[in-house]
């Protein structure tokens, strides 16, 4: 039995605008340079994310680019710089909030000796945290003092979960050594 279809399936037509093509070509040509520019401001961990946000912003808001004021490549670099600075400020303020919350939760006893010991221990932990690189400090603050899981830390910081685990392990080892050193020096 031979059956012929009475209707044909409609094939969706996708049109790509000139703006989409221009932004895509310019992005592909300058992507590595944009990532390098962003990494000088926010570091390697956040640079690719910043550049992706730049591309999405510029692509979705074509009216924000004025070709009479310069090239699209120059505009992408300008937006990358601005968004990198915004990300850097966001990271710094989040670290400050995390740090303040962490140290605010430590409440010493009313007994003066206990309060003094708690304060000394708190200072040693602060000093040990200060020795860590920013990446290790951020994951430790988020995981231990922010009470987040490895996965939540990874999502919050925009890094792989394995990287979170490695940074925590290395950071804790370094903190242990720093605390042991401080203990050996202490009276």
N, C-alpha and C positions, 0 to 999 in steps of 0.2 A: 504494500500500500504506500503510495507516494503522497506525502503531505507537504503542501507548500504553505509557508507562513503567510498569514493574511496581513500582519503588521510587521514593520521592521523596528528593531530596537533603536531608540534615539541615542546617538553618540554625542556625549557632551563636548562642546567646543570650548577649548581653553585658549584664551587670548593672553598674550604677554605684552604688556605695554612697553613703550619705549623707555619709560622711567625704570621699570623693573630690569630691563636688559642693561641699561646704563649703570645702574647701581650695582648690579651683579658683576658686571665686567670690571668696574672700578674697584669693587671690594676684592675680587679675586686677584687683581693686579697689585693691590696695596695691602692685603691682609697681613702678610708677615711683617711689614714695616709698621702697621698699626699695632700689632701685638707687641713688637719691640718697644714702641713708644709708650704703650700702656704699662708694660712691665717695668719701665724705668720709674714709674710713679707708684704703682700698686704692687709690684712684684710679680713673679712668674705665676704664682698660684691663682691670681685673679685676672690676669691680662686677657686671656682668651674669652672669659665671660664678659668682660667690659666691651671688647670688640664686637662680640655677638650682639650685645645690647645696642651698641652704636649702629650696627647694620640694621637692626630691626627698627630703631627709632627713625633713622634717615629714610629707610625704605617705606615705612608706613606714614611718614609725614613729608611728602614731596614738596609741599608748599614752604617748608622751612628753609630750603636751599634756594639761594638767589644767585643765579649764574653770572650776574653782572658784578658781583663782589669777589669772585674767584672761581677756582676750579672745584669740581666735586671731590677730587682727591684731597685738596687743601681743606675743604669743609669737613671731610671725614676725619682728618687729623685734628682739626679744631674740636670737633664733637668728642673724639676719643680723649683728648686732653681734659676737657671739662668733665666728662663722665668718670674718668680715672680719678680726678681730684674728689669728685663726689663719693666715689666708692671708698677712697682712702679715708675720708672724713667719717663715713658710715662705719668702717671697720674700727677706727679709733674710738668713736663714741660707743660702739657696742662693747669693745674691750673695757672701756672705762666703766660702763654700766655693770658689766659682769664682775669686774674687779671690786667695785663698790658694794654690789650685792653680796659678794663672797665675804668680804671682810666685815660687813654689817651684821652678818648672821652669827659671828663669833661673839658670845656674851660671856664675859668672865664672871666668876663668883663674886659675891660681896666681900669675901675675905681678901685683904690686901695682898697677902703672899700669893694666893692663887691667881689673883688678877695680874700681878707682876709676872708670874710664870707664863700665864696665857698670853700676855702681851709680848714677852720675849719669843715665845714659840711662833706667834703670829708674824713678828718681824723676821724671824729666820725663814719662814715659808715665803714671805714677800721677797726677801733677798734671793732665795733659791729660784723663785719664779722669774725674777728680773734677769737672772743669768741665762735663761732659755732664749732661744731664737723666737721670733714672733709666731711662727707657725706652730711650734710646740706649745708655747704659752697659750695660744688661742684654743687649741683642742683640749688642753688640760683644764682650763677655766670653764669651757663649755661642758665638758664631760663630768668632771668631778664637782665643780662648784655650781654649775648650771643644771646639774642632775639630768643630763641628756644622754641618750644611748649613742653608741658609735654611729649608727645610721642617722640619727637626728643631727649629730654634729656634722656629719658629712654633707647632709642636705643644707644645713644652715651656712656652712662655710663654702659650699660648692666644690668640694674635693671628694675623691673616691674614699670609700669606707676603709679600704686597706691602708691608705695614706694616713687616715685618722688613727688607726691602730698603731702604725709604725711610729708616728709622731708622739703619741701618748707614751709608748714603751720607751722610746729614746729620751723623751723629756723627763719621765719619772726616774730613769736611771741617772740622768744628769742631776736631777734634784736630790736624789739620794746621796750622790757623791758630794754635792754642795752642802747638804745638811750635815753629813758626817764631818766634812771639813770644818764647818762652823761649830759643831759640837766639840771637836778636838781643840779649837782655839778658845772656846768659851771657858770661863773660870769654873 
